[in-house]
């Protein structure tokens, strides 16, 4: 079994997200996620909050109504001990089904401000009359992974109680839900209730070896000393991307299954074309992997 993490919620909360996404096909919409973490570190969304009356909806930007979020947060914590574990927004009909570099920046800086070790970001999309939603989990080191959905049947036990009690504070989307099949899995399909303190890598992938993880940490440390906005995204169990957002042309290094036999792939973040005028030859001879990377990096001419 290979997966890179899970997220749990109820069908009612996915239906709520779906309705919100479907009613806004051309402008961003969004909201917040309330819930808890299981003892195995899996985020569990119990209740989804929609956009407040003063939220800003633009084609490429959503900003929540903070007074609305605060009031909801007060009640959800006080009455149900549910915490603000993440946020969501829809990239509607845009191609982007994952966080933009701006989304990653603002998520990481928000986490830093609130001293949160983990935070969830859901990105919704509108696709020909149907909705879809992808889940991402950030950690405070700037690492983020895509999560698989564990969907529990039926309604969240908090949905009806809370909506009845605080009808004036609840955003009610119109229409019917229509969610495309999600990237889903079962809670206990690895026999361990999804225990997941560490990212999981495929056997044979370089980061499945402890020694190489130290080398990777040294590479990331080096890049973080050079740039402010460095984040690490685990695409799947044999691909990790290091994204550098604050250079003139945002780009990423992709460490795929062929690494370290081949160089990490250098790609621009906004297009698939490498943006460099000179790429040196990749060699690890006589060097540790981090030394080889740093040597390589310093010879690249963008
Ligand atoms: Zn976004």
Boltz pocket constraint, residues with backbone or C-beta under 6 A from the ligand:
constraints:
  - pocket:
      binder: B
      contacts: [[A, 60], [A, 89], [A, 91], [A, 98], [A, 99], [A, 100], [A, 103]]
      max_distance: 6.0
